[in-house]
């Protein structure tokens, strides 16, 4: 660099992991305040040019009333970007991959989610048959957890005196409205509901995807005994839905 020259920084747009970034570069100019081609440097990057933030999950937000005496729950559905990213990870890396597991846990643990959110999300990750299997497994896990939640003073009864029920935890019957779920189900109970929904998703089908009975065939290297056991296990799972 010659005496009197000044180092001038400008920004070059690049893409990293699908997100635009602005990487500063430095060059010299023989005239003070001019760019490499003799023109004055352009304006600094505006807010619109900044990298797009990673979408976050925030279905339920709790806000205090004026004076701080009451807390109101405000429900926001899952963002389409979040659901799209999860569906893509599930399609590209499959259910048992560490990447998909980590992404799902991270998104669900980032905020308070209600039964309606869980149904919306998992219905996008499964076909109709898988969804019914998941729903049955989820219901069974919540049924087993309900006695412990009822005797817990933090979850047994809400501030309006309504007792916790399985129907309520599942978001069924009179509890289908997302606003009611967000405002009336205790936060601790919502956490249990979320945990069991995830457990049901990862454990409902040990051997992979659900297929119609007429498509279930014995593998070329699979013994007849193992084939019968696999078919029996699948039948028992489906009997939880169609007894």
N, C-alpha and C positions, 0 to 999 in steps of 0.2 A: 504494500500500500504506500503510495507516494505521500510526501508531506502535504498537509492541508486537506487530504481526503477524509471523508467521514463514512463510517460504517452505517449502512441503512438497512433496517429490518423490514421485510414485508411478509405476507402470509400466503402460503400455498395450500389450497384445499387438497386433502388426501382422504382416503377411506381406510379405516382400521376396524376389522371385525364387523363390517356392515354399518359403522357409524362414521359420519364425516368428522374430520378433525382439521384443525388449522395449525400447521407446523411452521414456526418462524424460520426464515432463512436470511442469511446476511450476505450482502455484496457491497462493493465499494463504488463510489462515484467520484469523478474528477471535479464535480461542482457541488458545493455545499447545498444540501437539501434536495438533490435530484436523485432519481432512481437510476438503475443500470442502463436504461435506454435514453437517459437525458430528460425524461419527464418527471414531474413531481410525483412522489409516492402517493398511492391512493389512500382513501380514508381507512381508518382502522376498522377491523371486523365489527359489524353491528351485532345486536342481540340475535337477529334473525339468522346470522351466519354461524352462531355458536353450535356445538354438537348437540344433537337431539338427546334429551335426557332419557335414561332407561325407564320404561314404564314401571310403575309400582302399583301394588295392590292396596287399596284402602276402602273396602266395602262399607265398613261401619266406622263412623267418627262420632266421638262423644263430646258434646259442647255444653258448658255450664250456662244456666240462665243468668239474667241480670241479678246480681247480688250473690250468685254462687250457691243458691239453695237447692236448685234442681239441675239434673243432668239429663240432657236429651240426646238420644241416639239418632244419627242421621245416616241412612243407608245409601250407598252408591254401588251399583252393580260392578262386576269385574270389567275392567277395560278390555276392549276387543284386542288390543295389542298384546295384553298378557295372555289371553286365551289362545291367540294365534301362535305366540311363541311356544307355549306349552304343547299345543297340538303338533307343531312342527318338530319339537324335540322328541315327542313320543313317537312320531312317525319315522323320524330319521334314526333314532338311537334305541328305540323300543323301551318297554316298560321297566325292565330290570337293569338298565344301564345306570351307572353312577351319576352320569350327567343329568339325565332326566329326573332321577330321584332327588338329586340336590336342588334342581330348579323348582320342582314341585314343592318340596319342603320349604324352600326359601320364600316362595311366593305366598304360601298359605300361612306361614308363621310371621309374615311381615305385618299382618293386621288381624283384626277380629272379623271372622267370617260367620255367616249364618247358614242354616240348612238350605235356603234357596240358592245361595252362592255355590254350595257344594254340589247341589243337583245340576246347576247350570254348567259348572266346570266339568264334572265327570261325565255328563251326557255328551259332551264334545269329545271326550277321550275314548268313548266306547260306542259300539253299536247297540241296538235296542235290546238284544239278548244279553249281552254283557252288562248293560246297565241294570237290568232286572236282577241279575245275579249279584251285582254289587249292592243294590238296594236291599236285597234279602240278607246278605252278609252284614251290612251296616246295621240293619234293624236288630239282628240277633246280638251283635256286640253292644248296642245301646240298651237292649233289654237286660243284658247281664250287668251292665254298669248302673242301671237306674236305681236299684236299692241303695247303693252307696251314695248316689247323688241326693236321694230324698232325705237321708239322715244328716247330710252336711248342711249346716246352717247357712252357708254361702250359696247353696244351689237348690235346697229343698223347696223354698217358697220365695216368690219374687216380692217386690215392694207393694204390689197390689193384692197380695194374699193368695195368688194363684199357685196351686201345687204343680210341681214338675211332673210331666207325664211323658210316656214314650211318643205319643202323637205329637206332642209339642217339640220334643227333641228332633223328630223327623221332619218337622214342618208340614204336617198333614192336618186334615180336618179343618178346624177353625183357626189353625195356625199357619195357613199357607201364605198369608200376606207378609212380604218381606219387612215392612215397617213394624208389624207386630212382633216378628221374630227379633228384630234388632232392639226394640225398646223393652221387651218383657223377659226374654230369656237371659238369665244371669251369665256374665262373661265367663265365669269358670266352667259353667255347663257348656257353653259354646266351644270352649277349648277342647273339652272331652268329646263333643260331637265331631269336631274336626279331626282329632286324632284317630277316632274309630273309623271315620270315613276313609282316611288314608290307609289304615291297616286293612280294611276290607278290600280296598282297591288292589293292594299288592299281594294279598293272600287268597283271594277268592278262587283263582284258577292256577293251581301249582304247575300244570304242564303246558301253559300257553293259552292261546286264543280259543274262544268258544266257537264251535262249528256245529252246524245242524247234524242230527243223528245220521242222516243218509250220506253224509260226507265223511263220517268217521270210519276209517279203514285200518286194518292191521299193517304195521310197518314191515318193510321187506326184511329187516333184521330183528323185528320185535317178536318175542315169544307169544304164544297164544295166551298163556296165563297172564302175562303182563298186559296184553291187550284187553283182556276181560276186566282186570282190575282198574285200568284206566277208564273203560267204559262205565263200570259200576260207580266209580268216584264221580264222574261227570253226571250220571243219572241222579245221584244223591244230592248234588248241588242244585240241580234243576228242580228237584222235588220240593225244595224250600220255597220255590216260586209257584209251582203248579202241583200242590199236594193231591 
